[in-house]
Amino acid sequence: MDITDVLFDPELGSTGFCVSRISYRRENGQSVPSSQTMKGAGCIHPGPPEMVQLLPEEERHEEFIVIYTDFPLNLGENDGGATYSTPDRILWNGKEWRVVRIRDWHAFHYCQALAVLVRE
């Protein structure tokens, strides 16, 4: 089953957003950043109170959103090698949100992500 038509329906909250992905490489004892900004689209909604339980304890008091998209979001990777990445940041509605949880639904061609507001 493919539900991507629903993800891009403006009546259901479909909107465009940007994804900022930052990766680092270790070079001479330093971490050298490299960033990439990509465009994505999907449905973004305020996080309902019952979803707060899905967030890590230290982030349960934060403002958060729920994103339904076919864009391959990332929680960051660190395999102990020379490169690593941080969680994706969603740039939407004039604010920046950090992805803290992803539920991947390959069979339905989308993922659900929770993202907290970045207050930096």
Buried (B, 14 or more C-beta within 10 A) or exposed (E): EEEBEBBBEEEEEBBEBEBBBBBBEEEEEEEEEEEEEEEBBBBBEEBEEEBBEBBEEEBEEBEBBBBBBBBEBBBBEEEEEEBBBBBBBBBBEEEBBBBBBBEEEEEBEBBBBBBBEEEE
